[in-house]
């Protein structure tokens, strides 16, 4: 597991801001360190999107409502077991979705917990599953739309079925998003994990 307190980025920031309680206006995190943190939290692929990207213009108000100082969105992918989804037995497919949904929410929470321990403000961008913001009845009842964020992060393309199609995992995936008030040292189209190269 990544030891946040020992990472040079965290040490350098805390040395420069001893009275900040571990928070700054816009700390900059090392891209590879953040990627490794997300992988160790359980994600199968991850990408980063700056808040000013044009692809998420229509999401920005909702994002800033959740975390007003958001600078970067962490988009991550969790694979599902393909044959459990393909099977005609609805009970098995339903169970796979439920387990993968719980796993995705747990991963988001682990990422947020690790970032907070490093002094970075972060929030889960929205629970996977059914929308719960019933006070928005008749309009958008979810918080952050994971799909356009994932596409902007380079994790795949939107298919005609309106699901994100990951280049290695297809659409047998669930998506999560974490918002944070830090910038990332390098934003890029993510390289897939080595463990996926043989798929």
C-alpha angles and dihedrals in degrees: 000000000000111000101220097189090056098048113112092229092056093043092049093049095047091048090055094044107035094156098044097089088240095301132109134179093254116354116187117229126203108255097222093045091053092046091052091048090055093046092050089050087062108266119140096212135001140192137177132230126191115228093242097059112129092224091070099041091119091050098049099090092052091045093051090045088061097042113006095198096050112150102164137023119215110210118193139181130220118194123226126209104265101212092049087059096042096050117107088226103101093198092061095046091046091050091050091052091049095049093045090047091053090047092051092051091047092051091051090051092050091050092050092047092051092048092048090051087055090053096257120132109232140160136190103257093220141329115263113243134034119011113254105181093106091166085075093058111160093025136054105328098185130073112229123009103233096195101064090042091053092049091049088050091057095248095129146305131280111257127214086257088062093246124119111253110212114209093236106020099039114208094321089107144098123215134221134184131203122193120210138177093229133090124229123236093229131015115201144148099279122250111229119247116271088237090065096051094090096052 
